[in-house]
Amino acid sequence: QVQLVESGGGLVRPGGSLTLSCTASGSITGLNVMGWYRQAPGKERELVAVIFSTTSSPNYADSVRGRFTISRDGGMNTIYLQMNSLKPEDTAVYYCNFRSLMTRSDSWGQGTQVTVSS
């Protein structure tokens, strides 16, 4: 079982920046992918960015590419999402995800609210 603890959400003006972090604990050994998803009111949860444990190569949604950067620390159990040039449409609850590529199991964080508004 994997536990995820997120932090860093908040209220920011359009054009501003925020950094989210997520730390995993528990059964986090083995091949895995960690990432961020978001869910806006009335919409389905969508992928924002993911990063693999093997190559640390990131994948981004088209809507955030060039504005958001996902990274992973050397110990591989913490990920960050640097969000720049934020737009009102980035407003959502952001969820951290851990997926084991060996067991195909998913773990989710509790979510952190990001609100972009003037």
N, C-alpha and C positions, 0 to 999 in steps of 0.2 A: 504494500500500500504506500502511496505517495501523498504527502501533504504539501500544499502550496500556500505560501503567504505572500500577498501582494501589497504594494504600497505605492504612493506617489500621485494618486489622482487629485483632482481639484477643479477649481474654476479659473479659467484663463481667458484673456481677450483674444479676438481673432488676430492671427499673426504671431501669437505668443508661442511659448514652448513649455513642455512638461516632460518629465522623465518618470516612467513607471519601472518598478523592479518587482521581481518575483523570485523567491527562494524556495527550492524544493528540498524535502527531507524524506527519509524513509528508504524504500527500495528503488533507488535511482541508478543502480549500476546497470551496465549493458547498453546496447544501442538504443537511442531514444531521440525524440524530437520535442523541443519545447517551443512554445509560441504564445502569441496573443490573438485573441478573438474579441469581437465587440458586438454588442447588441443595443440598438437604438429602440426607443419606444415604438411598438407596433411593427417592428421588423424582425427578421430572423437573424440569428447569430451568424456572423461572417468572419472569415479569416482576415487577420491584419498582417501578420508576419510570423514566420517560423524559422527556427534554426536547428540544424542537426548536430548531434553529438560527435559524429565522425569527422566531418569536414568543416563544421561551423559555417557552412555556406548558408546564407539566408534566402528566403523567398518572401516576396511582398505582394500584397494586393495592388492592383493597378492604381487604386484610388489614393494610396499612401506612398507609392514608390517615389523616391527623390525627396520626400519630406520626413519620413520616419526611418529610423535606423535601429535594428535589433542587434544585440550583442550578447555574448555569453562569457562569464568569467572563466579564469583558468581552471578553477576547481569544478567547473561544468555544472554547478547546481544552482546558479543564479543567472537570470537573464534580465536584460534591460530593454526598454523601448524608449528611445529618444525621439520625441515628437516635436517637430519644428513646423513653422508656418501653419499653425492650426487653424482650421476652418469650423464654422458652426456645424457643418455636416459631420464633423468628427465627434460630436457629442454622442456619448453612449456609455454603457457600462462595459469596461474592459476586463476580460477574463484571461487569466493565465492557464495554459494547458500543458500537461506532460503526457506524452504518448510513448509507451514502450513499443519499440519495433520488434521485440521478441515475443511479448505476450499479447500485443495489440490492445492493451488496456489503456484507458484514458483516466486522467485525474484532472480536476478543475479547482481553481481557486475560488474565493468567495465573491470576487468581482470588485472593481474600484471604479467609481464614477468620474468621468471626465466631462466637463461642461465647458463649451467654448461659446462665449457670449459677451457682447459689449454692454 
